[in-house]
Amino acid sequence: MHTVKYRYFEPRLGLRRTKLEVPGWAGTPEPRRDGSHEQSWHCIPFAEGASYGVELFYPYDNELRVTKRRGHVVLEANWGPAPAGAGNWPPFRDFGEEYYTYQLLLDLKVPDNIAVLTQPHPRYYTATEDDVPLAVPALLRTSWWPMISFVVFKAPPEGRTHIFRPGEPFMQMLFLPTDPDFELVPMDDEEAAERELRDRRIYASRETLAKDTTWTSSTHTVFDGTYRNLHRAARARRKETES
């Protein structure tokens, strides 16, 4: 287990492990059964990917609206006077014609072999209004860089508005190995055959693996719990191995 230590100027950033908000940005608490509308949290790969990192919350009392007009980024908020020790104020600035920055002032101390990857918050992918800020991915090696002074966001296209609302999560961060230490190698014939056999066995057993978990959503999309059941079994085997 890696330890990540933090310090920040604004405690209302509320740094925490990303949580699926249900009800909320991750959907409504509809069960997996016929007639329900499909929800993002129904999908195990999305749910795991969305909750893998840590999330940050917009820490100011006044809403910020970001748009573009005649090719220029426009930042609209009633910031008021700068609080004591705030640094640059307002903390958001335009950054060329397509981007803007936020003076985050967050320090994350990680081990030397770990880096911090900035990401859009997963609610960006579930928002029906397309109003969620779009954080630009950046890999930060904070073991020797003691302050994340700013992060970059991409401005929305003309006619769209991204909104930072008080208390809403606006981005997330992941902790990854500093170097992508892997290589792409084609499978040999034996490995490929083993994977193909496993694939066919799952397909042939799908009716059994998905027993009592098949349902049709309100949009007439058929779902089943094959992946979910195999995922549960794999986790149980891993826990047994580790204990």
Stockholm file with secondary structure:
# STOCKHOLM 1.0

chainA/1-243         MHTVKYRYFEPRLGLRRTKLEVPGWAGTPEPRRDGSHEQSWHCIPFAEGASYGVELFYPYDNELRVTKRRGHVVLEANWGPAPAGAGNWPPFRDFGEEYYTYQLLLDLKVPDNIAVLTQPHPRYYTATEDDVPLAVPALLRTSWWPMISFVVFKAPPEGRTHIFRPGEPFMQMLFLPTDPDFELVPMDDEEAAERELRDRRIYASRETLAKDTTWTSSTHTVFDGTYRNLHRAARARRKETES
#=GR chainA/1-243 SS CCCCEEEESCGGGCCEECCCCTTBTTBCCCCSSTTCCCCGGGCHHHHHHHTSSEEEECCCSSCEEEEEETTEEEEECCCCSCCTTCCSSSSEEEETTTEEEECCCEEEECCTTEEEEEEECGGGGTCSSCCSCEECCEEECTTTCCCBCCEEEECCCTTCCEEECTTCEEEEEEEEESSCCCCCCCCCHHHHHHHHHHHHHHHHTHHHHTTTTCEECTTSCEECCHHHHHHHHHHHHHHHHHC
#=GC SS_cons         CCCCEEEESCGGGCCEECCCCTTBTTBCCCCSSTTCCCCGGGCHHHHHHHTSSEEEECCCSSCEEEEEETTEEEEECCCCSCCTTCCSSSSEEEETTTEEEECCCEEEECCTTEEEEEEECGGGGTCSSCCSCEECCEEECTTTCCCBCCEEEECCCTTCCEEECTTCEEEEEEEEESSCCCCCCCCCHHHHHHHHHHHHHHHHTHHHHTTTTCEECTTSCEECCHHHHHHHHHHHHHHHHHC
//
